[in-house]
């Protein structure tokens, strides 16, 4: 064992105190960046919000909250390569029901806004299966879809992809009629009687 005495002990104590102070400062900065990011996101300032959440990840690489919001913003900004570079890590870190469902939602959104129905369908199916296996999981999902439904990328989405997305949001929001829900669970993701456009 190495025993520290005198100046060496004082130096070790000073380093320890300094490290604790650094951690406290970093935590304070993370909270501030998260708050700033949420404010920018609520006011649809997506580029500023992305900058704040990226600051969080520079301090806390695995901050799941910042990561989830940032991934959605990357879709809004059509920064698909940045999405690709981050989504797998988010999926690996997702532990809670809300995080796992959010990861599936982000995959569906990413594909549908690019008019990619075939790659989106497996993630829709996984979502339905996950909710079937975990019936109360949707209760934990606290995602705010207002930024999506008020975005340019959503308003410009047309045709089947728009119907797929509206129905998917209705499923996540638990706003489908019982007959629609049964059809959706059976794989009828377009629905014979489509849901109304997602409310603002």
BAFI-3210 file (N, C-alpha, C; in Angstrom, 3 decimals, decimal comma, padded with zeros to 6 digits):
// residues 200
n [1|2|3|4|5|6|7|8|9|10|11|12|13|14|15|16|17|18|19|20|21|22|23|24|25|26|27|28|29|30|31|32|33|34|35|36|37|38|39|40|41|42|43|44|45|46|47|48|49|50|51|52|53|54|55|56|57|58|59|60|61|62|63|64|65|66|67|68|69|70|71|72|73|74|75|76|77|78|79|80|81|82|83|84|85|86|87|88|89|90|91|92|93|94|95|96|97|98|99|100|101|102|103|104|105|106|107|108|109|110|111|112|113|114|115|116|117|118|119|120|121|122|123|124|125|126|127|128|129|130|131|132|133|134|135|136|137|138|139|140|141|142|143|144|145|146|147|148|149|150|151|152|153|154|155|156|157|158|159|160|161|162|163|164|165|166|167|168|169|170|171|172|173|174|175|176|177|178|179|180|181|182|183|184|185|186|187|188|189|190|191|192|193|194|195|196|197|198|199|200]
n.u [000,842|000,335|001,205|000,082|001,468|001,883|002,854|002,128|-000,289|-001,849|-001,867|-003,227|-005,703|-006,458|-006,670|-008,792|-010,883|-010,973|-011,785|-014,351|-015,578|-015,430|-017,159|-019,568|-019,865|-020,054|-022,424|-024,236|-024,029|-025,005|-027,695|-028,502|-028,094|-029,909|-032,320|-032,264|-032,297|-034,822|-036,442|-035,852|-036,723|-039,472|-040,217|-039,782|-037,240|-035,156|-032,459|-030,990|-031,825|-030,725|-028,004|-027,780|-028,428|-026,391|-024,239|-024,778|-024,263|-021,575|-020,611|-021,905|-021,872|-023,694|-026,265|-029,496|-031,919|-031,250|-030,271|-032,494|-034,223|-032,522|-032,208|-034,778|-034,848|-032,779|-034,060|-036,087|-034,455|-033,443|-031,014|-029,781|-027,540|-026,333|-028,300|-028,125|-025,634|-026,081|-028,363|-028,127|-026,619|-028,372|-030,473|-029,172|-028,781|-031,325|-033,507|-035,848|-039,458|-040,523|-038,294|-037,555|-039,817|-039,710|-037,387|-038,230|-040,297|-038,741|-037,281|-039,353|-040,356|-038,074|-037,829|-040,363|-040,662|-038,890|-040,118|-039,925|-041,402|-041,251|-038,884|-039,860|-042,023|-041,283|-040,520|-042,853|-044,373|-042,843|-043,312|-046,075|-046,040|-044,416|-045,987|-048,121|-046,892|-046,220|-048,527|-049,081|-047,195|-047,432|-048,462|-046,328|-045,077|-044,125|-043,976|-043,839|-045,634|-046,172|-044,231|-043,474|-045,934|-046,355|-044,336|-042,453|-041,578|-043,448|-045,859|-045,407|-045,444|-047,034|-049,635|-049,436|-047,423|-047,920|-050,377|-049,624|-047,982|-049,733|-051,567|-049,872|-049,079|-051,573|-051,929|-049,845|-050,724|-052,962|-055,492|-057,137|-060,149|-061,840|-062,312|-060,554|-058,159|-057,956|-057,748|-055,351|-053,567|-053,535|-051,978|-052,891|-051,868|-052,474|-055,177|-058,666|-060,508|-059,095|-057,362|-057,944|-056,008|-053,137|-053,714|-052,972]
n.v [-001,200|002,296|004,970|008,215|011,197|014,385|016,945|015,505|014,308|016,571|017,592|015,541|015,750|018,311|017,924|016,124|017,686|019,651|018,139|017,351|019,842|020,448|018,497|019,320|021,816|021,029|019,551|021,565|023,124|021,317|021,093|023,705|023,880|021,924|023,085|025,437|024,276|023,035|025,290|026,598|024,603|024,506|026,915|026,471|026,941|025,334|024,958|026,386|024,947|022,432|023,059|023,540|021,028|019,504|020,581|019,559|016,826|016,878|017,209|015,236|012,351|010,277|011,220|010,604|012,002|014,430|013,335|012,054|014,234|015,644|013,903|013,932|016,605|016,611|015,260|017,124|019,153|017,933|016,667|014,060|012,377|013,016|012,064|009,321|008,777|008,875|007,472|004,677|004,516|005,741|003,874|001,714|002,669|003,057|002,236|002,450|002,107|004,358|005,385|003,308|003,179|005,749|005,590|003,844|005,388|007,519|006,207|005,454|007,990|009,159|007,590|007,839|010,602|010,812|009,551|006,793|004,058|001,222|000,643|001,795|000,302|-002,138|-001,013|000,199|-002,099|-003,292|-001,439|-001,759|-004,407|-004,179|-002,595|-004,325|-006,373|-004,982|-003,630|-001,237|000,539|002,760|004,678|005,779|007,265|010,394|012,160|015,164|015,962|018,261|019,922|018,442|018,204|020,829|021,495|022,313|020,146|018,220|019,370|019,401|016,787|014,281|012,134|008,523|008,269|010,355|009,502|007,107|008,150|009,848|007,958|006,392|008,207|008,597|006,076|006,027|008,080|007,017|007,474|006,227|004,766|001,845|-000,120|000,722|000,446|-002,327|-003,142|-001,896|-003,195|-005,617|-005,180|-003,421|-000,716|001,555|001,870|001,410|003,345|006,122|007,897|011,239|014,160|014,700|016,397|019,859]
n.w [000,000|-000,676|001,268|002,041|003,128|004,733|002,425|000,109|000,784|001,175|-001,420|-002,772|-001,519|-002,344|-005,097|-005,150|-004,064|-006,013|-008,222|-007,447|-007,372|-010,070|-011,147|-010,003|-011,211|-013,900|-013,789|-013,152|-015,449|-017,337|-016,558|-017,104|-019,884|-020,748|-019,938|-021,479|-024,022|-024,051|-023,923|-026,354|-028,078|-027,573|-028,676|-031,298|-032,292|-033,720|-034,507|-032,580|-030,336|-030,909|-030,710|-027,942|-026,819|-027,897|-026,539|-024,020|-024,446|-024,900|-022,380|-020,893|-022,171|-022,443|-021,924|-021,871|-022,135|-023,437|-025,766|-026,979|-027,586|-029,282|-031,435|-032,598|-033,381|-035,251|-037,321|-037,957|-038,944|-041,093|-040,903|-041,503|-041,517|-039,094|-037,399|-037,998|-036,897|-034,199|-033,326|-032,818|-030,468|-028,707|-028,729|-027,556|-025,001|-024,044|-021,544|-019,995|-020,397|-021,710|-023,015|-024,755|-026,405|-027,445|-028,966|-030,994|-032,110|-033,131|-035,099|-036,847|-037,576|-038,782|-041,105|-042,422|-042,991|-044,990|-047,002|-046,917|-046,736|-046,568|-044,913|-042,587|-041,686|-040,204|-037,749|-036,903|-036,521|-034,486|-032,474|-031,980|-031,110|-028,860|-027,177|-026,903|-025,470|-023,232|-021,742|-020,316|-021,084|-022,789|-021,147|-019,878|-021,751|-022,488|-024,606|-026,476|-029,175|-030,507|-031,594|-033,791|-035,299|-035,879|-037,532|-040,527|-041,992|-041,422|-042,337|-045,036|-045,718|-047,534|-048,943|-048,695|-046,773|-044,998|-043,991|-042,778|-040,765|-039,305|-038,342|-036,803|-034,830|-033,644|-032,548|-030,643|-029,031|-027,979|-029,083|-030,894|-032,263|-030,945|-033,010|-034,976|-033,631|-033,294|-035,960|-036,582|-034,895|-036,150|-038,299|-040,201|-041,058|-042,505|-042,231|-042,852|-042,323|-041,978|-039,339|-038,128|-039,051|-037,049|-034,005|-033,157]
ca.u [000,000|001,041|000,665|000,329|001,618|002,398|002,490|001,477|-001,676|-002,520|-002,057|-004,288|-006,957|-006,771|-007,115|-010,126|-011,824|-011,085|-012,573|-015,749|-016,052|-015,611|-018,373|-020,713|-019,986|-020,537|-023,838|-024,975|-024,058|-025,907|-029,070|-028,773|-028,203|-031,165|-033,400|-032,194|-032,720|-036,277|-037,045|-035,722|-037,554|-040,864|-040,452|-039,455|-035,899|-034,550|-031,001|-030,502|-032,069|-029,710|-026,724|-027,805|-028,380|-025,051|-023,388|-025,014|-023,607|-020,121|-020,319|-022,441|-021,994|-024,825|-027,476|-030,558|-032,929|-030,727|-030,110|-033,795|-034,662|-031,609|-032,513|-035,966|-034,460|-032,014|-035,035|-036,691|-033,464|-033,004|-029,607|-029,960|-026,279|-026,152|-029,233|-027,546|-024,472|-026,475|-029,532|-027,784|-026,220|-029,599|-031,177|-028,429|-028,919|-032,740|-033,840|-037,232|-040,470|-040,647|-037,097|-037,615|-040,857|-039,208|-036,432|-039,020|-040,937|-037,735|-036,985|-040,505|-040,365|-036,914|-038,094|-041,568|-040,477|-038,092|-040,948|-039,409|-042,431|-040,820|-038,057|-040,605|-043,010|-040,839|-040,495|-044,254|-044,743|-042,172|-044,004|-047,333|-045,700|-043,897|-047,136|-048,878|-046,156|-046,139|-049,780|-049,134|-045,994|-047,769|-048,739|-045,062|-044,543|-044,476|-043,410|-044,646|-045,606|-046,578|-043,159|-043,560|-047,119|-046,287|-043,109|-042,529|-041,361|-044,719|-046,877|-045,095|-045,564|-048,323|-049,869|-049,458|-046,503|-048,621|-051,385|-048,905|-047,500|-050,880|-052,105|-048,880|-049,209|-052,839|-051,683|-049,024|-051,522|-054,112|-056,692|-057,867|-061,378|-061,554|-062,254|-059,311|-057,048|-057,856|-057,215|-053,950|-052,803|-053,443|-051,067|-053,505|-051,338|-053,104|-056,559|-059,723|-061,042|-057,927|-057,547|-057,817|-054,670|-052,767|-054,066|-051,868]
ca.v [000,000|003,572|005,867|009,617|012,055|015,726|017,655|014,603|014,161|017,847|017,677|014,600|016,325|019,449|017,368|015,563|018,800|020,276|017,265|017,451|021,153|020,340|017,724|020,161|022,825|020,361|019,219|022,820|023,503|020,388|021,517|024,961|023,591|021,208|024,073|026,280|023,476|022,871|026,580|026,790|023,611|024,932|028,056|026,015|027,380|024,004|025,018|026,775|023,819|021,413|023,511|023,349|019,597|019,026|020,980|018,577|015,560|017,050|017,061|013,927|011,673|009,341|011,844|010,070|013,037|015,314|012,550|011,844|015,492|015,993|013,044|014,454|017,860|016,279|014,957|018,401|019,921|017,051|016,305|012,620|011,706|013,181|011,110|007,979|008,633|008,931|006,671|003,359|004,704|006,002|002,591|000,885|003,231|003,100|001,210|002,603|001,955|005,601|005,523|002,308|003,620|006,945|005,151|003,317|006,562|008,260|005,408|005,582|009,367|009,305|006,947|008,326|011,948|010,643|008,760|005,423|003,281|-000,152|000,576|002,257|-000,686|-003,008|-000,271|000,312|-003,421|-003,470|-000,588|-002,422|-005,604|-003,760|-002,156|-005,540|-007,091|-004,107|-002,886|000,089|001,284|004,047|005,650|006,400|008,045|011,801|012,892|016,276|015,887|019,543|020,428|017,712|018,525|022,217|021,705|022,354|018,812|017,500|019,992|019,080|015,343|013,990|010,774|007,402|008,490|011,205|008,666|006,204|008,896|010,272|006,782|005,992|009,155|008,294|004,882|006,411|008,961|006,223|008,205|005,464|004,061|000,417|-000,862|001,122|-000,110|-003,752|-003,219|-001,470|-004,274|-006,719|-004,808|-002,488|000,555|002,680|001,891|001,638|004,660|006,751|008,873|012,633|014,707|014,852|017,723|020,728]
ca.w [000,000|-000,680|002,274|001,724|004,296|004,510|001,189|-000,846|001,227|000,901|-002,867|-003,135|-001,039|-003,214|-006,379|-004,931|-003,918|-007,334|-009,100|-007,008|-007,832|-011,523|-011,383|-009,654|-012,264|-015,104|-013,577|-013,237|-016,859|-018,018|-016,247|-017,819|-021,314|-020,944|-019,830|-022,673|-025,168|-023,979|-024,275|-027,804|-028,749|-027,438|-029,568|-032,653|-032,707|-033,713|-034,596|-031,245|-029,432|-031,214|-030,145|-026,487|-026,500|-028,245|-025,416|-022,958|-024,768|-024,757|-020,952|-020,477|-023,470|-022,459|-021,386|-022,728|-022,389|-024,484|-026,979|-027,610|-028,188|-030,367|-032,584|-033,264|-034,017|-036,458|-038,372|-038,355|-039,705|-042,187|-040,678|-041,386|-041,185|-037,654|-036,802|-038,153|-036,019|-032,787|-032,973|-032,270|-029,072|-027,954|-028,585|-026,609|-023,657|-023,667|-020,551|-019,559|-021,445|-022,480|-023,866|-025,822|-027,346|-028,120|-029,984|-032,107|-032,734|-033,892|-036,299|-037,743|-038,071|-039,670|-042,394|-043,100|-043,552|-046,213|-047,909|-046,886|-046,042|-046,275|-043,700|-041,409|-041,236|-039,109|-036,484|-036,492|-036,011|-033,197|-031,509|-031,636|-030,339|-027,552|-026,377|-026,600|-024,425|-022,062|-021,961|-019,681|-021,456|-023,396|-020,086|-019,474|-022,859|-022,277|-025,738|-026,975|-030,642|-031,087|-032,453|-035,054|-036,092|-036,288|-038,302|-041,994|-042,550|-041,279|-043,204|-046,434|-045,918|-048,165|-049,421|-047,762|-045,650|-044,032|-043,345|-041,875|-039,609|-038,496|-037,647|-035,804|-033,719|-032,967|-031,740|-029,494|-028,176|-027,523|-029,498|-031,911|-031,912|-030,737|-034,271|-035,627|-032,866|-033,618|-037,327|-036,537|-034,271|-037,108|-039,384|-041,152|-040,576|-043,205|-041,744|-043,843|-041,959|-041,368|-038,274|-038,544|-038,909|-035,648|-033,497|-032,755]
c.u [000,876|000,394|001,079|000,409|002,080|001,911|001,748|000,003|-002,468|-002,826|-003,199|-005,647|-007,406|-007,291|-008,530|-011,190|-012,052|-011,934|-014,052|-016,352|-016,312|-016,899|-019,617|-020,957|-020,554|-022,016|-024,711|-025,105|-025,009|-027,352|-029,431|-028,955|-029,506|-032,359|-033,436|-032,714|-034,223|-036,989|-036,994|-036,630|-039,024|-041,206|-040,008|-038,147|-034,981|-033,023|-030,395|-030,692|-031,028|-028,363|-026,662|-027,697|-027,027|-024,047|-023,547|-024,217|-022,083|-019,697|-020,759|-022,794|-023,249|-026,085|-028,645|-031,600|-032,489|-030,657|-031,434|-034,302|-033,815|-031,898|-033,743|-035,640|-033,656|-032,949|-035,677|-035,756|-032,924|-031,504|-029,533|-028,667|-025,983|-027,081|-028,630|-026,404|-024,848|-027,521|-029,173|-027,373|-027,440|-030,364|-030,491|-028,609|-030,359|-033,073|-035,313|-038,197|-040,521|-039,477|-037,129|-038,674|-040,416|-038,228|-037,161|-039,718|-039,946|-037,353|-038,118|-040,517|-039,270|-037,193|-039,281|-041,387|-039,591|-038,811|-040,464|-040,367|-041,910|-039,905|-038,800|-041,485|-042,519|-040,821|-041,908|-044,706|-044,110|-042,856|-045,284|-047,060|-045,216|-045,036|-048,007|-048,221|-046,108|-047,334|-049,811|-047,971|-046,307|-048,064|-047,479|-044,497|-045,035|-043,931|-044,381|-044,536|-045,955|-045,495|-043,185|-044,734|-047,167|-045,103|-043,370|-042,438|-042,632|-045,760|-046,643|-045,209|-046,961|-048,452|-049,843|-048,566|-047,149|-049,671|-050,739|-048,494|-048,646|-051,459|-051,165|-048,954|-050,498|-052,685|-050,893|-049,811|-052,745|-055,434|-057,475|-059,177|-061,051|-061,431|-060,970|-058,112|-056,856|-057,282|-055,724|-053,071|-052,602|-052,576|-051,663|-053,120|-051,891|-054,527|-057,558|-060,397|-059,935|-058,280|-057,433|-056,367|-054,379|-053,055|-052,843|-051,800]
c.v [001,250|004,469|007,299|010,418|013,431|016,348|016,776|014,428|015,432|017,999|016,765|015,137|017,470|018,972|016,818|016,640|019,481|019,454|017,320|018,767|021,132|019,591|018,548|021,228|022,213|020,028|020,457|023,277|022,614|020,793|022,781|024,715|022,852|022,166|024,986|025,536|023,305|024,158|026,854|025,835|024,016|026,089|027,763|026,590|026,150|024,035|025,394|025,643|022,727|021,792|023,275|021,872|018,989|019,411|019,998|017,310|015,676|016,898|015,703|013,142|010,814|009,920|011,509|011,130|013,967|014,592|012,372|013,101|015,861|015,167|013,530|015,757|017,596|015,927|016,253|019,199|019,152|016,759|014,794|011,874|011,847|012,233|009,705|007,742|008,522|007,901|005,334|003,474|004,962|004,701|001,698|001,357|003,204|001,921|001,244|002,403|003,193|005,778|004,531|002,687|004,860|006,577|004,609|004,447|007,310|007,530|005,533|006,964|009,579|008,748|007,571|009,724|011,916|009,780|007,307|004,554|001,909|-000,226|000,994|001,158|-001,617|-002,310|000,008|-001,003|-003,673|-002,639|-001,266|-003,649|-005,237|-003,341|-003,351|-006,317|-006,309|-003,142|-001,477|000,989|002,651|005,118|006,400|007,311|009,485|012,670|013,974|016,294|017,217|020,139|019,730|018,193|019,994|022,525|021,718|020,955|017,960|018,059|019,666|017,591|015,009|012,502|009,731|007,647|009,359|010,381|007,693|006,939|009,346|009,102|006,316|006,913|008,911|007,061|005,239|007,264|008,257|006,915|007,494|004,927|002,571|-000,385|-000,536|000,479|-001,586|-003,943|-002,895|-002,571|-005,458|-006,368|-003,888|-001,061|001,775|002,913|002,174|002,983|005,398|007,723|010,279|013,074|014,958|016,252|018,524|020,777]
c.w [000,000|000,349|001,956|003,012|003,864|003,216|000,193|-000,502|000,935|-000,579|-003,310|-002,714|-001,948|-004,569|-006,247|-004,826|-005,265|-008,280|-008,747|-007,484|-009,328|-011,852|-011,085|-010,710|-013,533|-014,986|-013,695|-014,691|-017,648|-017,797|-017,026|-019,307|-021,635|-020,896|-021,050|-023,899|-025,207|-024,368|-025,761|-028,576|-028,705|-028,373|-031,005|-033,186|-032,696|-033,759|-033,246|-030,241|-029,644|-030,605|-028,639|-026,114|-026,867|-027,164|-024,255|-023,219|-024,751|-023,299|-020,414|-021,724|-023,571|-021,828|-022,314|-023,075|-023,514|-025,820|-027,721|-028,292|-029,396|-031,618|-033,338|-034,003|-035,284|-037,615|-038,871|-039,263|-040,904|-042,110|-040,441|-041,059|-039,689|-036,887|-036,839|-037,164|-034,545|-032,387|-032,328|-030,809|-028,193|-027,709|-027,559|-025,173|-023,144|-022,745|-020,154|-020,730|-022,338|-023,440|-025,024|-026,866|-028,110|-029,229|-031,210|-032,853|-033,618|-035,168|-037,321|-038,383|-039,107|-041,063|-043,131|-043,680|-044,796|-047,245|-047,998|-046,075|-045,641|-045,051|-042,432|-040,826|-040,127|-037,752|-035,974|-035,867|-034,642|-032,104|-031,029|-030,761|-028,938|-026,627|-025,996|-025,457|-023,118|-022,100|-021,381|-020,112|-022,058|-022,347|-019,667|-020,552|-022,732|-023,403|-026,193|-028,495|-031,302|-031,972|-033,807|-035,890|-036,508|-037,189|-039,803|-042,578|-042,447|-042,241|-044,671|-046,741|-046,437|-048,465|-048,325|-046,551|-044,577|-043,271|-042,356|-040,597|-038,713|-037,699|-036,533|-034,585|-032,936|-032,077|-030,491|-028,503|-027,592|-027,875|-030,607|-031,353|-031,755|-032,030|-035,028|-034,937|-033,185|-035,012|-037,346|-035,942|-035,197|-038,316|-040,425|-040,817|-041,323|-042,730|-042,872|-043,603|-041,217|-040,255|-038,871|-038,373|-037,436|-035,160|-033,102|-031,237]
res [x|x|x|x|x|x|x|x|x|x|x|x|x|x|x|x|x|x|x|x|x|x|x|x|x|x|x|x|x|x|x|x|x|x|x|x|x|x|x|x|x|x|x|x|x|x|x|x|x|x|x|x|x|x|x|x|x|x|x|x|x|x|x|x|x|x|x|x|x|x|x|x|x|x|x|x|x|x|x|x|x|x|x|x|x|x|x|x|x|x|x|x|x|x|x|x|x|x|x|x|x|x|x|x|x|x|x|x|x|x|x|x|x|x|x|x|x|x|x|x|x|x|x|x|x|x|x|x|x|x|x|x|x|x|x|x|x|x|x|x|x|x|x|x|x|x|x|x|x|x|x|x|x|x|x|x|x|x|x|x|x|x|x|x|x|x|x|x|x|x|x|x|x|x|x|x|x|x|x|x|x|x|x|x|x|x|x|x|x|x|x|x|x|x|x|x|x|x|x|x]
***
